[in-house]
């Protein structure tokens, strides 16, 4: 804190207080309010709501304890300072990572590694107070920077995996916005780094200003992200009995009726026709080592082959593009790629071999 009161320091304190109030209000809203202010028709994941509430709650506490520390102590060599830094190291990254991972619903990712990798930061902060003659601040910041870079790389990979999972199983889902997780990652990382790696009022003031739209974006995401989970007491679609039942329903309502020939058939439409919750159906395909789109492609390519041979046996003319449309494909290139993936040869090469056999 500066020794003299300046317009910038007044602005900083005002933004600090406003940020504390906003974080506290959002914490109470997410934790206690069952209604949804932004998207009343969407049921968001309860897990994400709890993590976001924890993030806002910790942020409010951080604002309070640091302003109290600098108001009444300002002794950066005291035990209290070391303990506050240690608490920052353990609390903030944990809820920060938990919130970002809760946005990815393809699977549960463990959080214990973040506790393990952040423990050295907390230990170094305490050691710095116990050993004031040794400067451990720089090593701690360098270590923290490596952790930030490593986590960014991990999140980029995880978000890409999540995006593929959504495309394969929830292509028709509204508010997929996979990019949002990376946007929040970049914003929150820059916000935290501006606090931890700078020591001037200009950067801290900018960080406070940037925190308000980030809080709004996070609240919007919590309210608009659709819950793709299922009830904990519901049967596991990967179990033998349930999987067999779903397989029978697919055979009856999709394969026998040739529903898969419907162009632009979505997972929601298939689940409605089969009478199985879309999430169950998605999990069933995952348990079988495939996905919704792989399942549909398999059926359509098999239909194409059977229909081709039927027409060839009747000595009728065959146009591959027309037969691909009959098999449920709007795009011949999409069909060609799906066919080659399964038959390990192009459509033209396969048709040429069929003529020779």
BELGIRA-V887624 format. One record per helix or strand of 2 or more residues. SS is the DSSP state (alpha for helix, beta for strand). FROM is the first residue (numbers start at 0). TO is the last residue. Records with the same first field share a line. If there is no record, write none. Layout:
# BELGIRA-V887624
SS=FROM-TO  FROM-TO
This chain:
# BELGIRA-V887624
alpha=6-31  45-71  78-101  111-129  136-168  178-195  200-223  239-254  258-260  266-273  277-286  291-312  319-325  331-342  346-355
